[in-house]
Amino acid sequence: MLIHRTGAQKPKPASNWLRRWLAADTIDGIKRQRALLGYLFLAPTILGLLIFIIGPMLYTFFLSFHKWNVFRPPEFVGLDNFVRLFADARVGISYRNTFILVVMTVLLLEVMAFLLALAVNRIARTRLAYLYRTAYFLPVLLSGAAVSVTLGYLFHKDFGVINYYLGLLGIDKIPWLTSSDVVLITISLTTVWRNLGFTFIIYLGGLTSLPTEVLEAAEVDGATGWRKLRSIILPLMSPTILFATITDMIKMLQFFDEPFIMTRGGPGDASRTVVMMMYESGFGNLEFGYASAIALTLFAVILAVTGFQFYASRRFVFYQ
């Protein structure tokens, strides 16, 4: 039997359309290369947004119309979760507590951080300024759990250091964590101590970037002290104040670490926040649909508050 040996068939050359599309010898090819390189650099960020932010947001929206406890497939219930939410008195209490905490904490943060920034800015060219910047910013690097546990011991009614020194001054022990009249103040003070450095750095950066020629001209015209602060510094700092206020407001509307670790929402529901209600509904009661509905209402509140701040800022924010 004769066997005819034929040469192996050569593979067809691969299509070189991509090479021609990215040809470096044409202006359009160079532009495409740069665009492709830019998209490659953006790809990790875009994928991260899709996987960890946009994807969970869409799934949360999906779950808010379903009943799901992990063990069974989601069951469509329509608007039942939202109807239950608006009828739940505990959700209303948690929103009230959250708003009270936000007002107290943001006011203290903005005023104290701005005053500290003014004071440190006066000695900005000295070595002591670096010490103050570091000292005030260090608590920001600590975890919320560590700060809450530590200050929880300091605020303890019976063996806390704060009540000990108040006793030396003849003041009775204050139930910082067990009284519904005081507990929100305690949580607010803890949060202010932890986050003061971040807002302080924002204001200090804004003060150091103010145009020196404007400040010097104001001093030449006789504007000093309160007049200089009210008429020159505050208007120039208004964009920075808006940014700091919005970021702090968004952060504080999501109160969780301090009340969860220090009081577990107690006494009763006196310090329970919206995020705590969401956490307890989802991971405590395995009602992830109801927890998703709470999350959506909180998202709507944050969006509304932020939008109102931008709208109101048109009257008092002055851009150079």
C-alpha positions in Angstrom: 0.0 0.0 0.0 1.4 3.3 -1.0 1.3 6.1 1.5 1.4 9.6 0.0 3.1 12.0 2.4 2.1 15.5 1.9 3.5 18.5 3.7 1.7 19.8 6.7 -0.8 22.5 5.8 0.5 25.9 6.8 -1.8 27.8 9.2 -3.5 30.8 7.8 -1.9 34.0 8.9 -3.8 35.6 11.8 -5.9 38.6 11.0 -3.9 41.8 11.5 -6.8 44.1 11.7 -5.9 45.1 15.3 -2.4 45.9 14.2 -3.6 48.1 11.4 -6.2 49.7 13.7 -3.4 50.6 16.2 -0.8 51.5 13.6 1.6 53.9 15.0 2.4 55.5 11.6 -1.0 57.3 11.5 -2.4 60.0 13.7 -5.6 58.1 14.3 -3.6 55.0 15.3 -1.6 57.0 17.8 -4.8 58.4 19.3 -6.3 54.9 19.5 -3.2 53.6 21.3 -3.4 56.4 23.9 -7.1 55.9 24.4 -6.6 52.1 24.8 -3.8 52.7 27.3 -6.0 55.1 29.2 -8.9 52.5 29.4 -6.4 49.9 30.6 -5.4 52.1 33.5 -9.0 52.9 34.3 -10.1 49.2 34.1 -9.2 48.3 37.7 -11.2 51.3 39.1 -14.1 50.6 36.8 -14.2 46.9 37.7 -14.0 47.8 41.4 -16.9 50.2 41.1 -19.0 47.7 39.2 -18.3 44.8 41.5 -18.2 46.4 44.9 -20.4 49.5 44.6 -22.8 49.5 41.6 -23.5 45.8 41.7 -24.4 45.7 45.5 -26.5 48.8 45.0 -28.5 47.2 42.3 -28.9 44.0 44.2 -30.0 46.0 47.3 -32.7 47.6 45.2 -33.7 44.2 43.9 -33.9 42.7 47.5 -35.9 45.6 48.8 -38.9 44.2 46.9 -38.3 40.7 48.1 -38.4 38.6 51.2 -35.1 36.7 51.6 -33.4 34.9 54.6 -30.5 33.3 52.7 -31.8 29.8 53.1 -34.6 30.1 50.6 -34.8 31.9 47.2 -36.0 35.5 47.2 -39.8 35.8 47.3 -41.3 38.9 45.6 -43.4 40.9 48.1 -43.8 44.2 46.2 -43.9 47.2 48.5 -44.6 45.2 51.7 -41.1 46.0 53.1 -41.6 49.7 52.7 -45.1 49.6 54.2 -43.7 47.8 57.2 -40.8 50.2 57.4 -43.0 53.4 57.6 -45.2 51.7 60.2 -42.3 50.5 62.4 -41.9 52.8 65.4 -38.3 51.6 66.0 -37.2 52.8 62.6 -38.7 56.3 63.4 -36.8 56.3 66.7 -33.6 55.3 65.0 -34.0 58.1 62.5 -34.6 60.6 65.3 -31.5 59.5 67.2 -29.5 59.6 64.0 -30.6 63.2 63.2 -29.8 64.4 66.7 -26.4 62.8 66.6 -25.7 64.3 63.2 -26.7 67.8 64.3 -24.6 67.7 67.5 -21.6 66.1 66.0 -21.4 68.1 62.8 -21.8 71.4 64.6 -19.1 70.5 67.1 -16.8 69.2 64.4 -17.0 72.2 62.1 -16.7 74.8 64.9 -13.9 73.1 66.8 -11.9 72.1 63.6 -12.2 75.6 62.2 -11.0 77.3 65.4 -8.1 74.8 65.8 -7.1 75.4 62.2 -7.1 79.1 62.7 -4.9 78.7 65.8 -2.4 76.4 64.1 -2.3 78.5 61.0 -1.0 81.4 63.0 2.1 79.3 63.9 2.2 77.5 60.5 5.9 78.3 59.9 7.1 77.0 63.2 8.1 73.4 64.2 5.3 73.4 66.8 2.7 73.4 64.0 3.9 69.9 62.8 3.4 68.6 66.4 -0.2 69.9 66.5 -1.0 68.5 63.1 0.2 65.1 64.0 -1.4 65.1 67.4 -4.8 66.1 66.1 -4.7 63.7 63.1 -3.6 60.6 65.0 -7.1 59.6 66.2 -8.3 59.4 62.6 -5.9 56.5 62.0 -7.4 54.5 64.8 -10.2 52.0 64.2 -13.7 52.9 65.4 -13.9 49.7 67.4 -10.6 50.6 69.4 -11.8 54.1 70.0 -15.3 53.0 71.1 -13.9 50.4 73.5 -11.3 52.7 75.1 -13.7 55.7 75.5 -16.4 53.3 76.7 -14.2 52.5 79.7 -13.4 56.1 80.3 -17.1 57.0 80.3 -18.1 54.1 82.6 -20.2 55.3 85.5 -18.6 53.3 88.3 -14.9 52.9 87.4 -14.4 55.4 84.5 -11.6 57.9 84.7 -13.9 60.8 83.8 -16.3 60.2 86.7 -13.4 59.7 89.0 -12.0 63.2 88.3 -15.5 64.7 88.4 -15.9 63.2 91.8 -12.7 65.0 93.0 -14.5 68.2 92.0 -17.6 67.2 94.1 -19.7 66.3 91.1 -21.9 63.2 91.3 -21.3 60.3 88.9 -22.9 60.8 85.5 -24.4 57.8 83.8 -22.8 58.6 80.5 -23.8 55.3 78.8 -26.8 54.2 80.8 -29.0 57.3 80.8 -31.2 58.1 77.8 -30.7 61.8 78.5 -26.9 61.7 78.2 -26.0 58.7 76.0 -26.3 60.6 72.7 -24.1 63.4 74.0 -21.5 60.7 75.0 -21.6 59.1 71.6 -21.3 62.5 69.9 -18.3 63.5 72.0 -16.6 60.2 71.2 -17.2 60.7 67.5 -16.0 64.2 67.5 -12.7 63.2 69.2 -12.1 60.5 66.6 -12.9 62.6 63.5 -11.8 66.0 64.6 -8.3 65.6 63.0 -9.7 64.9 59.5 -11.9 68.0 59.4 -9.1 70.0 61.0 -6.7 69.1 58.2 -9.2 70.1 55.6 -9.7 73.5 57.1 -6.0 74.0 57.7 -5.3 73.2 54.0 -7.9 75.7 53.0 -6.4 78.4 55.2 -2.9 77.9 54.0 -4.1 78.2 50.4 -5.8 81.5 50.8 -4.3 84.3 48.6 -1.9 86.2 50.7 -2.3 89.4 48.6 -6.0 89.6 49.5 -5.2 89.2 53.2 -2.4 91.7 53.1 -4.6 94.2 51.3 -7.3 93.8 53.9 -4.8 94.5 56.7 -3.6 97.6 54.9 -7.2 98.8 54.7 -7.5 98.3 58.5 -9.4 95.0 58.6 -8.2 93.0 61.6 -9.5 90.5 64.1 -13.2 89.7 63.8 -13.8 92.0 60.8 -11.1 90.3 58.8 -12.5 86.8 59.7 -16.1 87.7 58.8 -15.5 89.7 55.7 -12.4 88.1 54.2 -11.5 84.7 55.6 -15.0 83.1 55.9 -16.1 84.1 52.3 -12.8 82.8 50.9 -13.1 79.6 53.0 -16.8 79.0 52.0 -16.0 76.3 49.4 -13.8 74.4 51.9 -16.5 74.8 54.6 -19.1 73.4 52.2 -16.9 70.4 51.3 -16.1 69.6 55.0 -19.7 69.9 56.0 -21.0 67.7 53.2 -18.4 64.9 53.9 -19.0 65.0 57.6 -22.8 65.0 57.2 -22.7 62.0 54.9 -20.3 60.2 57.3 -22.4 60.9 60.4 -25.7 59.8 58.8 -24.1 56.4 58.8 -23.4 56.2 62.6 -22.6 52.6 63.6 -19.3 51.9 65.3 -19.7 54.0 68.4 -23.3 53.3 69.4 -23.0 49.6 68.5 -19.9 49.0 70.6 -20.5 51.4 73.4 -24.2 50.9 74.1 -25.6 48.3 71.7 -28.3 50.9 70.9 -29.3 51.2 74.6 -30.6 52.0 77.0 -33.7 50.6 75.2 -33.6 52.3 71.8 -32.2 55.6 73.1 -29.0 55.4 71.0 -30.1 53.0 68.2 -29.3 54.4 64.7 -30.6 53.7 61.3 -27.5 51.7 60.3 -27.9 49.6 63.5 -31.5 48.9 62.5 -30.3 47.8 59.1 -27.6 45.6 60.5 -29.9 43.9 63.1 -32.6 43.3 60.5 -30.3 41.8 58.0 -27.7 39.9 60.1 -29.6 39.5 63.3 -33.1 38.5 62.0 -32.0 37.4 58.5 -34.6 39.8 57.0 -32.4 41.0 54.2 -35.3 42.4 52.1 -36.4 44.6 55.0 -32.8 45.6 55.7 -32.4 46.6 52.0 -35.5 48.7 52.2 -34.1 50.5 55.2 -30.8 51.0 53.3 -32.7 52.5 50.4 -34.5 55.0 52.6 -31.2 56.0 54.2 -29.7 56.5 50.7 -32.6 58.7 49.8 -32.2 60.8 52.9 -28.4 61.2 52.3 -29.1 62.2 48.7 -31.8 64.7 49.8 -29.6 66.3 52.5 -26.6 66.6 50.2 -28.8 68.1 47.4 -30.2 70.6 49.9 -26.7 71.6 51.0 -25.7 72.2 47.4 -28.8 74.2 46.7 -28.5 76.3 49.8 -24.7 76.8 49.2 -25.5 79.1 46.2 -26.3 81.8 48.7 -23.2 81.7 50.8 -20.4 79.9 48.9 -18.2 82.2 46.9 -15.8 80.8 44.4 -12.7 82.7 43.4 
